[in-house]
């Protein structure tokens, strides 16, 4: 083995922007293209808005203007404005900022002075303008390098800071801001800062009642078991109710930051709910029966919070402040007093809450025996050899390593049949890509109870492969990807899988783990070049680009795509379409419309929206809407399809 030298020449010092650009994962988590809520472009946006929010919390400015157009982001707050003599330093010198003085920013979102600098370094173009007392200063950067710096000039504008940036496309490949994600992010800021007005692309977002407004917007109040409980105290606010869905649904915040991965405050909240309810009713309920179908939100203010990563998605702080109580004790004391008082004063709500818990208890006991047998069958089926081709790295929650194979989110492809699973299995990256193979069409489980998941072998094995039997806390993969053929049968299987997840694991969808895998429909090539096309228009464009008479292949199924070609489709440029639950989406209504008994309304929708191109129809194939879009099994046929 050749000797590796190690001397002064091996020691390198990177300046701030070079280090951020070389190791962006250390500062903003993963990169991504905007198809996931935690992709880097949304973290860049968050870092800028966090500063605006801090100004509002300190009592300066009641409005934030935000516009995103053609990938360019502009944000204007009406706070005090960056001190003009420090404008360049505040956006280009690491560990420079005004938040180190805890008296000025006692409970700020960000304290380490990195966020804005990371945005600057990772942007193709970055502009900052500060206005203070009729004076202004402007600075422009390219990839973190200062290009222009104005002198302090006169300005007839309101005080505040304006920032405009364009994420660097050499780092964020083919990125696209999804308005649904941005708007959801902004609504959270509005809920946590009642009275703040946020104007996004001309639309005003405003909340008067904080977390009460949040839960009302996130839920269909018609399906709630009792009116939302809303309680506020010093440095803490909670909202709580129960719905009819399976699973739990929580929204947790610290100092205005949406901690999507929870942390000590959410853990304390869940424990406090259980203890308070047990004490109030004088019964030792199983915690699962209390948590089932719960919808809750908590916001706390913590002095100098400690997060588990730069992206601040999980609180690590154990105490409210240097001299304050533990987060656990703080939340428990508040809940024991305020929630207990509320239940004593609102008997109807207390009675409805008790009925919900008792219903969950009955359902849990009803399926206990079935569940035990199903677990034994899953173990006997040797799932990890026959159904699942697993990967080496599973779901990650902390800042990912800069090593490419680990940094990428882990994912599992749910495929139909052996041919499709075989092609993906041969082409995948075994570090972070797994494959689960379905056998035939899954059961249409619309309207059924969770008992059917344990009675049906395929659904039971699927939930065990994902490790979501007891909730999504143990979910084995960051991304669950439905990979079906782009034909009628494939679309039907896709709908059946969506029904399964929405019916029994809606929080998996709500938390942004479910995706649809897009594969090309056509391959257009000649001797010089190959194009993979995802629709008819792309095919026509490719034909024009090649000019001559190219070879055109239509992929009718995933199994027809060779493993060598699949490598191109499941690599860095993988095309995933996120399954997004809009605010106030009524899952019952959605499933009833698409997966219930075929109705004239649905027939009309299909006829008006189904576009079948002549070159996609094989021979005299006829699509019978009644046959293809009716549920896979009727209620009467369930017994025949359920494994006893």
C-alpha positions as CSV (number, residue, x, y, z in Angstrom):
1,X,0.0,0.0,0.0
2,X,1.3,3.4,-1.0
3,X,2.3,5.6,2.0
4,X,-0.1,8.5,2.6
5,X,1.7,11.7,3.4
6,X,0.6,13.9,6.3
7,X,2.3,17.2,6.6
8,X,1.6,21.0,6.6
9,X,0.3,20.8,3.1
10,X,-2.5,18.6,4.2
11,X,-3.8,21.2,6.7
12,X,-6.3,23.6,5.1
13,X,-8.3,26.5,6.5
14,X,-11.7,27.3,4.8
15,X,-13.3,30.7,5.1
16,X,-16.9,30.8,6.4
17,X,-18.6,30.7,3.0
18,X,-16.4,27.9,1.6
19,X,-17.1,25.7,4.6
20,X,-20.9,26.3,4.3
21,X,-20.9,25.5,0.6
22,X,-18.8,22.4,1.1
23,X,-20.7,21.1,4.0
24,X,-24.2,22.6,3.7
25,X,-25.8,19.6,5.6
26,X,-24.2,20.9,8.8
27,X,-26.1,24.1,8.5
28,X,-29.4,23.4,6.8
29,X,-29.8,19.6,7.1
30,X,-30.6,18.0,3.7
31,X,-30.6,19.8,0.4
32,X,-33.5,18.4,-1.7
33,X,-35.5,20.0,-4.5
34,X,-38.5,21.4,-2.6
35,X,-40.6,18.2,-2.8
36,X,-40.2,17.6,1.0
37,X,-41.2,20.1,3.8
38,X,-37.8,19.9,5.4
39,X,-35.8,20.4,2.2
40,X,-33.0,23.1,2.3
41,X,-34.8,25.8,0.4
42,X,-37.5,26.0,3.1
43,X,-34.8,26.2,5.8
44,X,-33.2,29.1,4.0
45,X,-36.6,30.9,4.0
46,X,-37.1,30.0,7.7
47,X,-33.7,31.5,8.7
48,X,-34.7,34.8,7.2
49,X,-38.2,34.9,8.6
50,X,-37.0,33.9,12.1
51,X,-35.2,37.2,12.3
52,X,-38.3,39.1,11.3
53,X,-40.3,37.2,14.0
54,X,-37.7,38.1,16.6
55,X,-38.2,41.8,15.8
56,X,-42.0,41.4,16.2
57,X,-41.6,39.5,19.5
58,X,-39.5,42.4,20.8
59,X,-42.3,44.8,19.9
60,X,-41.0,46.2,16.7
61,X,-43.1,45.9,13.5
62,X,-46.5,44.2,13.0
63,X,-46.2,43.1,9.4
64,X,-43.9,41.0,7.2
65,X,-44.1,41.1,3.4
66,X,-43.0,38.0,1.5
67,X,-42.9,37.2,-2.2
68,X,-41.6,34.2,-4.1
69,X,-41.5,34.4,-7.8
70,X,-39.4,32.3,-10.3
71,X,-37.4,30.9,-7.3
72,X,-36.4,34.3,-6.1
73,X,-37.4,35.1,-2.5
74,X,-37.9,38.6,-1.0
75,X,-38.7,39.3,2.6
76,X,-39.3,42.7,4.2
77,X,-40.0,43.3,7.9
78,X,-40.8,46.6,9.7
79,X,-38.6,46.1,12.7
80,X,-35.7,48.3,13.8
81,X,-33.5,47.4,10.9
82,X,-29.9,46.1,11.1
83,X,-27.6,48.8,12.6
84,X,-26.2,50.4,9.4
85,X,-22.6,50.1,10.3
86,X,-22.9,46.3,10.8
87,X,-25.0,45.4,7.8
88,X,-22.3,43.5,5.9
89,X,-20.9,41.9,9.1
90,X,-24.3,40.6,10.1
91,X,-24.8,38.6,6.9
92,X,-21.3,37.6,6.2
93,X,-19.3,37.1,9.4
94,X,-20.0,33.9,11.4
95,X,-20.9,34.4,15.0
96,X,-21.9,38.0,14.4
97,X,-25.3,39.2,15.5
98,X,-27.3,41.0,18.2
99,X,-28.7,37.9,19.9
100,X,-25.8,37.1,22.1
101,X,-27.1,39.7,24.5
102,X,-29.8,37.7,26.3
103,X,-31.4,40.8,27.7
104,X,-32.3,42.0,24.2
105,X,-33.2,38.6,22.8
106,X,-34.0,36.6,25.9
107,X,-36.3,34.0,24.2
108,X,-35.2,34.3,20.6
109,X,-35.6,31.7,17.9
110,X,-31.9,31.8,16.8
111,X,-28.9,32.6,19.0
112,X,-25.8,31.4,17.2
113,X,-25.5,34.0,14.4
114,X,-25.3,31.4,11.6
115,X,-28.6,31.3,9.8
116,X,-28.5,34.4,7.6
117,X,-24.8,33.7,6.7
118,X,-25.8,30.2,5.5
119,X,-28.5,31.7,3.3
120,X,-26.0,34.2,1.9
121,X,-23.4,31.5,1.2
122,X,-25.9,29.1,-0.4
123,X,-27.5,31.7,-2.7
124,X,-26.5,32.6,-6.2
125,X,-27.5,36.2,-5.4
126,X,-28.1,37.8,-2.0
127,X,-29.2,41.4,-1.3
128,X,-29.7,43.0,2.0
129,X,-31.1,46.5,2.7
130,X,-31.4,48.0,6.2
131,X,-33.4,51.2,6.9
132,X,-33.1,53.1,10.2
133,X,-34.3,56.6,11.0
134,X,-34.5,57.8,7.3
135,X,-31.2,56.3,6.4
136,X,-30.3,53.1,4.5
137,X,-27.5,50.8,3.5
138,X,-27.5,48.2,0.8
139,X,-25.1,45.3,0.2
140,X,-25.1,42.6,-2.6
141,X,-23.4,39.2,-2.6
142,X,-22.8,36.4,-5.0
143,X,-22.3,32.9,-3.4
144,X,-21.3,34.8,-0.2
145,X,-18.8,37.1,-1.9
146,X,-19.4,40.8,-1.4
147,X,-20.0,42.4,-4.8
148,X,-21.4,45.8,-4.0
149,X,-21.7,47.9,-0.8
150,X,-23.4,51.3,-0.8
151,X,-22.6,54.2,1.4
152,X,-25.2,55.2,4.0
153,X,-27.8,57.1,2.1
154,X,-31.0,59.0,2.9
155,X,-34.3,57.0,2.6
156,X,-38.0,57.9,3.0
157,X,-39.0,54.4,4.1
158,X,-40.3,52.7,7.2
159,X,-37.6,51.2,9.5
160,X,-36.8,47.5,8.8
161,X,-34.8,45.0,6.8
162,X,-35.3,43.8,3.3
163,X,-33.6,40.6,2.1
164,X,-33.7,39.1,-1.4
165,X,-32.0,35.8,-2.3
166,X,-32.0,33.2,-5.0
167,X,-30.9,29.7,-3.9
168,X,-27.8,28.5,-5.8
169,X,-29.0,26.0,-8.5
170,X,-25.6,24.3,-8.5
171,X,-26.4,23.2,-4.9
172,X,-30.2,22.9,-5.0
173,X,-30.8,21.1,-8.3
174,X,-34.0,21.8,-10.1
175,X,-35.5,23.3,-6.9
176,X,-39.1,24.6,-6.7
177,X,-40.9,26.3,-3.9
178,X,-44.2,24.6,-3.3
179,X,-46.8,27.2,-2.1
180,X,-48.6,24.6,0.0
181,X,-45.4,24.1,2.1
182,X,-44.6,27.8,2.3
183,X,-48.1,28.8,3.3
184,X,-48.2,26.1,6.0
185,X,-44.9,27.3,7.3
186,X,-46.1,30.9,7.4
187,X,-49.4,30.0,9.0
188,X,-47.5,28.6,11.9
189,X,-45.7,31.9,12.4
190,X,-49.1,33.6,12.4
191,X,-50.6,31.3,15.0
192,X,-47.7,31.7,17.3
193,X,-47.6,35.4,17.0
194,X,-51.2,36.5,17.3
195,X,-51.7,40.0,15.8
196,X,-48.8,39.6,13.3
197,X,-49.8,40.2,9.7
198,X,-47.9,38.2,7.1
199,X,-48.5,39.0,3.4
200,X,-47.4,36.2,1.1
201,X,-47.7,36.8,-2.7
202,X,-50.6,39.2,-2.0
203,X,-52.4,36.9,0.4
204,X,-52.8,38.0,4.1
205,X,-52.2,35.5,6.9
206,X,-53.4,36.6,10.3
207,X,-54.4,34.9,13.6
208,X,-56.2,36.4,16.5
209,X,-56.5,33.4,18.8
210,X,-53.2,31.6,18.4
211,X,-53.2,27.8,18.8
212,X,-57.0,27.7,18.9
213,X,-57.0,29.1,15.3
214,X,-54.3,26.5,14.4
215,X,-56.4,23.5,15.4
216,X,-59.5,24.9,13.9
217,X,-57.7,25.3,10.6
218,X,-56.0,21.9,10.7
219,X,-59.2,20.0,11.6
220,X,-62.7,19.6,10.5
221,X,-64.6,20.8,13.6
222,X,-67.6,18.7,12.5
223,X,-65.8,15.5,13.3
224,X,-64.4,16.5,16.7
225,X,-65.6,14.7,19.8
226,X,-65.7,18.0,21.8
227,X,-64.9,21.7,21.4
228,X,-61.2,22.5,21.3
229,X,-59.7,23.2,24.8
230,X,-57.5,26.3,24.6
231,X,-55.4,27.3,27.6
232,X,-52.7,30.0,28.0
233,X,-50.2,30.9,30.6
234,X,-47.0,32.8,31.0
235,X,-44.6,31.3,28.4
236,X,-46.9,28.4,27.5
237,X,-50.0,27.9,25.4
238,X,-51.8,24.6,24.6
239,X,-54.8,23.5,22.5
240,X,-56.3,20.0,22.7
241,X,-59.2,17.9,21.4
242,X,-60.0,14.4,20.1
243,X,-61.2,13.5,16.6
244,X,-62.2,10.2,15.0
245,X,-59.0,9.4,13.1
246,X,-56.5,6.8,14.0
247,X,-53.1,7.9,15.4
248,X,-52.0,11.1,17.1
249,X,-51.6,14.5,15.7
250,X,-49.4,17.1,17.4
251,X,-48.0,20.5,16.6
252,X,-45.1,21.6,18.9
253,X,-43.3,24.9,19.0
254,X,-40.5,26.5,20.9
255,X,-40.0,30.3,20.8
256,X,-42.1,30.4,17.6
257,X,-40.1,27.6,16.0
258,X,-42.0,24.6,14.6
259,X,-40.2,21.7,16.2
260,X,-41.3,19.1,13.7
261,X,-39.4,16.3,15.5
262,X,-40.7,17.3,18.9
263,X,-38.4,17.2,21.8
264,X,-38.5,17.6,25.6
265,X,-41.5,19.9,25.5
266,X,-43.7,17.6,23.4
267,X,-42.7,14.5,25.5
268,X,-43.7,16.5,28.6
269,X,-47.0,17.5,27.1
270,X,-48.0,14.0,26.1
271,X,-47.1,12.7,29.6
272,X,-48.9,15.6,31.3
273,X,-52.1,14.9,29.3
274,X,-52.1,11.3,30.5
275,X,-51.3,12.1,34.2
276,X,-53.9,14.9,34.4
277,X,-56.7,12.8,32.8
278,X,-55.9,9.8,35.0
279,X,-56.0,12.0,38.1
280,X,-59.2,13.8,37.1
281,X,-61.2,10.6,36.4
282,X,-59.5,8.6,39.1
283,X,-58.8,5.7,36.7
284,X,-55.5,4.2,35.5
285,X,-56.3,4.4,31.7
286,X,-53.8,2.9,29.3
287,X,-51.9,5.8,27.8
288,X,-52.6,4.4,24.3
289,X,-56.4,4.9,24.9
290,X,-55.9,8.5,25.9
291,X,-53.6,9.3,23.0
292,X,-55.6,7.6,20.3
293,X,-57.2,10.2,18.0
294,X,-55.8,13.1,19.9
295,X,-55.1,16.4,18.2
296,X,-53.0,18.8,20.2
297,X,-50.7,21.8,20.0
298,X,-48.2,23.2,22.5
299,X,-46.0,26.3,22.4
300,X,-43.5,27.2,25.0
301,X,-41.0,30.0,25.5
302,X,-37.5,28.9,26.7
303,X,-34.6,31.1,27.6
304,X,-31.6,30.3,25.4
305,X,-33.0,27.0,24.0
306,X,-30.8,24.1,23.1
307,X,-31.8,22.3,19.9
308,X,-30.4,19.0,18.6
309,X,-29.4,20.5,15.2
310,X,-28.9,23.8,13.5
311,X,-32.3,23.5,11.8
312,X,-33.9,23.6,15.2
313,X,-36.5,20.8,14.6
314,X,-36.1,19.1,18.0
315,X,-35.7,20.7,21.4
316,X,-33.0,19.3,23.6
317,X,-33.3,21.8,26.5
318,X,-34.1,20.2,29.9
319,X,-34.9,23.4,31.7
320,X,-37.0,26.5,30.9
321,X,-34.0,28.7,31.6
322,X,-30.7,28.8,33.6
323,X,-32.6,29.4,36.8
324,X,-36.0,28.0,35.8
325,X,-37.7,24.6,36.4
326,X,-37.3,21.6,34.1
327,X,-39.4,21.7,30.9
328,X,-41.2,18.5,32.2
329,X,-42.1,20.1,35.6
330,X,-43.1,23.4,34.0
331,X,-45.5,21.7,31.5
332,X,-46.9,19.2,34.0
333,X,-47.6,21.9,36.6
334,X,-49.5,24.0,34.1
335,X,-51.6,21.1,32.8
336,X,-52.4,19.8,36.3
337,X,-53.8,23.1,37.3
338,X,-55.3,24.5,34.1
339,X,-56.6,21.4,32.4
340,X,-58.0,20.0,35.6
341,X,-59.8,23.2,36.3
342,X,-61.2,23.3,32.8
343,X,-62.6,19.8,33.0
344,X,-64.2,20.5,36.4
345,X,-65.8,23.6,34.9
346,X,-66.9,22.0,31.6
347,X,-68.8,18.8,32.4
348,X,-70.0,18.2,28.8
349,X,-66.5,18.3,27.5
350,X,-65.3,16.1,30.4
351,X,-68.0,13.5,29.6
352,X,-67.3,13.5,25.9
353,X,-63.6,13.1,26.6
354,X,-64.3,10.1,28.8
355,X,-66.5,8.5,26.1
356,X,-63.7,8.8,23.6
357,X,-61.2,7.2,25.9
358,X,-63.6,4.3,26.7
359,X,-64.3,3.8,23.0
360,X,-60.5,3.5,22.3
361,X,-60.2,1.0,25.2
362,X,-63.0,-1.2,23.8
363,X,-61.4,-1.2,20.3
364,X,-58.0,-2.0,21.6
365,X,-59.2,-5.0,23.6
366,X,-61.3,-6.2,20.7
367,X,-58.3,-6.6,18.4
368,X,-55.8,-7.7,21.1
369,X,-56.2,-11.4,20.3
370,X,-56.2,-10.9,16.6
371,X,-53.1,-8.6,16.9
372,X,-51.2,-11.3,18.7
373,X,-51.9,-13.9,16.1
374,X,-51.1,-11.5,13.3
375,X,-47.7,-10.7,14.9
376,X,-46.9,-14.4,15.0
377,X,-47.9,-14.8,11.3
378,X,-45.7,-11.8,10.4
379,X,-42.7,-13.3,12.2
380,X,-43.3,-16.8,10.7
381,X,-43.6,-15.2,7.2
382,X,-39.9,-14.2,7.5
383,X,-40.8,-10.8,6.0
384,X,-37.3,-9.4,5.8
385,X,-36.3,-12.2,3.4
386,X,-39.4,-12.7,1.3
387,X,-41.3,-9.4,1.1
388,X,-38.7,-6.8,2.0
389,X,-35.3,-6.1,0.5
390,X,-34.1,-3.9,3.3
391,X,-31.4,-1.2,3.3
392,X,-28.6,-0.6,5.8
393,X,-29.4,2.9,7.0
394,X,-32.9,3.6,8.3
395,X,-34.9,6.6,9.4
396,X,-32.6,9.5,10.6
397,X,-33.8,12.2,12.9
398,X,-30.7,14.2,13.6
399,X,-28.5,16.3,11.2
400,X,-27.3,13.8,8.6
401,X,-23.7,13.0,8.0
402,X,-22.0,14.7,5.1
403,X,-21.2,11.3,3.7
404,X,-23.5,11.1,0.6
405,X,-24.8,7.5,1.3
406,X,-25.9,8.4,4.8
407,X,-27.0,12.0,4.2
408,X,-29.7,11.0,1.7
409,X,-33.0,10.2,3.3
410,X,-33.8,6.5,3.7
411,X,-36.7,5.3,1.5
412,X,-38.7,2.2,0.8
413,X,-40.4,1.6,-2.6
414,X,-43.7,-0.3,-2.4
415,X,-44.0,-2.1,-5.7
416,X,-46.5,-4.4,-7.4
417,X,-45.2,-7.8,-8.5
418,X,-41.9,-9.5,-8.8
419,X,-40.7,-7.9,-12.1
420,X,-40.9,-4.3,-10.8
421,X,-39.4,-5.1,-7.4
422,X,-36.7,-7.1,-9.2
423,X,-35.6,-4.1,-11.4
424,X,-35.6,-1.6,-8.5
425,X,-33.8,-4.1,-6.2
426,X,-31.0,-4.5,-8.7
427,X,-30.7,-0.8,-9.4
428,X,-31.1,0.6,-5.8
429,X,-28.5,2.0,-3.5
430,X,-28.5,-0.6,-0.7
431,X,-27.3,2.0,1.8
432,X,-30.6,3.9,2.0
433,X,-33.1,2.3,-0.5
434,X,-35.4,-0.6,0.4
435,X,-38.0,-2.5,-1.6
436,X,-41.3,-4.0,-0.4
437,X,-43.1,-6.2,-2.9
438,X,-46.9,-6.5,-2.9
439,X,-48.7,-9.6,-4.0
440,X,-51.6,-8.6,-6.2
441,X,-54.0,-5.7,-5.4
442,X,-54.3,-4.8,-1.8
443,X,-57.6,-4.8,0.0
444,X,-59.8,-1.7,-0.3
445,X,-60.0,-1.0,3.5
446,X,-62.2,2.1,3.2
447,X,-64.7,2.2,6.1
448,X,-63.2,-0.7,7.9
449,X,-61.7,-0.8,11.5
450,X,-58.1,-1.4,12.2
451,X,-58.9,-5.0,12.9
452,X,-58.8,-5.7,9.2
453,X,-55.1,-4.6,9.1
454,X,-54.2,-7.6,11.3
455,X,-56.6,-10.0,9.5
456,X,-55.3,-9.2,6.0
457,X,-51.9,-10.7,5.4
458,X,-50.6,-8.2,2.9
459,X,-51.6,-5.1,5.0
460,X,-50.3,-6.7,8.2
461,X,-46.9,-7.5,6.6
462,X,-46.7,-4.0,5.2
463,X,-47.2,-2.3,8.5
464,X,-44.6,-4.6,10.1
465,X,-42.1,-3.8,7.3
466,X,-42.6,-0.1,8.0
467,X,-42.7,-0.7,11.8
468,X,-45.8,1.5,12.3
469,X,-48.0,-1.0,14.2
470,X,-47.8,1.2,17.3
471,X,-47.6,4.6,15.5
472,X,-45.1,6.3,13.3
473,X,-42.6,7.0,16.0
474,X,-40.7,3.9,15.0
475,X,-41.1,4.4,11.2
476,X,-38.1,2.7,9.6
477,X,-37.8,5.0,6.6
478,X,-37.9,8.8,6.0
479,X,-39.8,8.4,2.8
480,X,-42.4,5.8,1.9
481,X,-42.8,5.7,-1.9
482,X,-45.7,4.1,-3.8
483,X,-44.1,2.8,-7.0
484,X,-46.8,1.4,-9.4
485,X,-47.2,1.1,-13.1
486,X,-48.5,4.1,-15.0
487,X,-51.6,2.2,-16.3
488,X,-55.1,1.7,-15.0
489,X,-54.2,-1.2,-12.7
490,X,-51.3,0.7,-11.4
491,X,-53.4,3.8,-10.6
492,X,-55.9,1.5,-8.9
493,X,-53.3,0.0,-6.7
494,X,-52.0,3.5,-5.9
495,X,-55.5,4.5,-4.7
496,X,-55.8,1.4,-2.6
497,X,-52.5,2.1,-0.9
498,X,-53.4,5.7,-0.3
499,X,-56.6,4.6,1.2
500,X,-54.7,2.3,3.6
501,X,-52.4,5.0,4.8
502,X,-55.1,7.7,5.0
503,X,-57.5,5.4,6.8
504,X,-55.2,4.0,9.5
505,X,-52.0,6.1,9.5
506,X,-52.9,9.6,8.5
507,X,-50.1,11.1,10.6
508,X,-47.6,9.4,8.2
509,X,-49.1,11.4,5.4
510,X,-49.6,14.5,7.4
511,X,-45.9,14.5,8.5
512,X,-44.7,14.4,4.9
513,X,-43.4,10.8,4.6
514,X,-45.6,9.5,1.7
515,X,-44.6,10.0,-1.9
516,X,-45.6,8.9,-5.4
517,X,-42.8,7.7,-7.6
518,X,-42.8,9.2,-11.1
519,X,-41.1,7.1,-13.8
520,X,-40.9,8.1,-17.5
521,X,-43.6,6.9,-19.9
522,X,-41.4,7.1,-23.0
523,X,-37.8,6.6,-24.1
524,X,-36.9,8.5,-27.2
525,X,-33.4,7.9,-28.7
526,X,-31.2,7.7,-31.7
527,X,-27.5,6.8,-32.0
528,X,-26.4,10.1,-30.5
529,X,-28.7,10.8,-27.6
530,X,-31.5,9.4,-25.3
531,X,-34.4,11.2,-23.8
532,X,-36.6,9.9,-21.0
533,X,-40.0,11.6,-21.2
534,X,-42.7,11.8,-18.5
535,X,-45.6,12.9,-20.6
536,X,-46.7,13.3,-24.2
537,X,-45.4,16.9,-24.5
538,X,-41.9,15.9,-23.4
539,X,-42.0,13.1,-26.0
540,X,-42.9,15.5,-28.8
541,X,-40.2,17.9,-27.7
542,X,-37.6,15.0,-27.7
543,X,-38.7,13.9,-31.2
544,X,-38.1,17.5,-32.4
545,X,-34.8,17.7,-30.7
546,X,-33.5,14.5,-32.4
547,X,-35.1,15.6,-35.7
548,X,-34.6,12.3,-37.6
549,X,-36.7,9.2,-37.0
550,X,-35.8,8.2,-33.5
551,X,-36.7,4.9,-31.7
552,X,-39.7,5.4,-29.4
553,X,-40.4,3.0,-26.5
554,X,-43.4,3.3,-24.2
555,X,-42.8,1.8,-20.8
556,X,-46.1,0.1,-19.9
557,X,-44.8,-1.2,-16.5
558,X,-41.8,-0.8,-14.2
559,X,-40.7,-4.3,-15.0
560,X,-40.0,-3.2,-18.6
561,X,-37.4,-0.8,-17.4
562,X,-34.0,-2.4,-17.2
563,X,-32.0,-2.1,-13.9
564,X,-29.3,-0.1,-15.6
565,X,-31.9,2.5,-16.7
566,X,-33.6,2.4,-13.3
567,X,-30.3,3.7,-11.8
568,X,-31.0,7.0,-13.5
569,X,-34.5,7.3,-12.1
570,X,-33.8,6.5,-8.5
571,X,-30.6,8.4,-8.0
572,X,-30.0,12.1,-7.2
573,X,-32.6,13.2,-9.7
574,X,-35.4,10.9,-8.5
575,X,-38.8,12.4,-9.2
576,X,-41.1,12.1,-6.2
577,X,-44.5,13.7,-5.9
578,X,-45.4,14.4,-2.2
579,X,-48.8,13.4,-1.0
580,X,-50.0,16.5,0.8
581,X,-52.9,16.8,3.1
582,X,-54.4,20.3,2.9
583,X,-55.6,22.1,6.0
584,X,-59.1,21.0,6.9
585,X,-59.0,18.1,4.6
586,X,-61.8,15.7,5.6
587,X,-60.2,12.3,5.1
588,X,-63.6,10.6,5.4
589,X,-65.1,12.7,2.6
590,X,-62.0,12.1,0.4
591,X,-62.0,8.3,0.9
592,X,-65.8,8.1,0.5
593,X,-65.6,10.0,-2.8
594,X,-62.8,8.0,-4.3
595,X,-63.1,4.6,-2.7
596,X,-66.7,4.2,-1.6
597,X,-69.6,3.0,-3.7
598,X,-69.3,4.4,-7.3
599,X,-71.5,7.5,-7.5
600,X,-72.7,9.6,-10.5
601,X,-70.5,12.5,-9.3
602,X,-67.4,10.3,-9.4
603,X,-68.3,8.9,-12.8
604,X,-68.7,12.4,-14.1
605,X,-65.3,13.4,-12.6
606,X,-63.5,10.5,-14.2
607,X,-65.1,11.0,-17.6
608,X,-64.2,14.8,-17.6
609,X,-60.6,14.3,-16.3
610,X,-59.5,11.0,-17.8
611,X,-57.3,11.6,-20.8
612,X,-56.5,8.4,-22.7
613,X,-54.1,9.0,-25.6
614,X,-54.5,6.7,-28.6
615,X,-50.9,5.5,-28.6
616,X,-51.4,4.3,-25.0
617,X,-54.3,2.0,-25.8
618,X,-53.3,-1.5,-26.7
619,X,-55.4,-3.0,-29.5
620,X,-59.1,-2.9,-28.7
621,X,-58.6,-2.4,-25.0
622,X,-61.7,-0.8,-23.5
623,X,-61.7,0.8,-20.0
624,X,-65.0,0.0,-18.2
625,X,-65.4,2.7,-15.6
626,X,-67.6,0.5,-13.5
627,X,-65.2,-2.4,-13.5
628,X,-61.9,-0.5,-13.1
629,X,-62.9,2.1,-10.5
630,X,-65.2,0.1,-8.2
631,X,-63.6,-1.0,-4.9
632,X,-61.5,-4.1,-5.2
633,X,-63.9,-6.1,-3.0
634,X,-67.4,-5.4,-1.8
635,X,-68.4,-5.6,1.8
636,X,-69.9,-9.0,1.0
637,X,-66.6,-10.3,-0.4
638,X,-64.4,-9.2,2.6
639,X,-64.6,-12.6,4.3
640,X,-63.2,-14.3,1.1
641,X,-60.2,-11.9,1.1
642,X,-59.4,-11.8,4.8
643,X,-56.8,-14.2,6.1
644,X,-58.2,-16.1,9.1
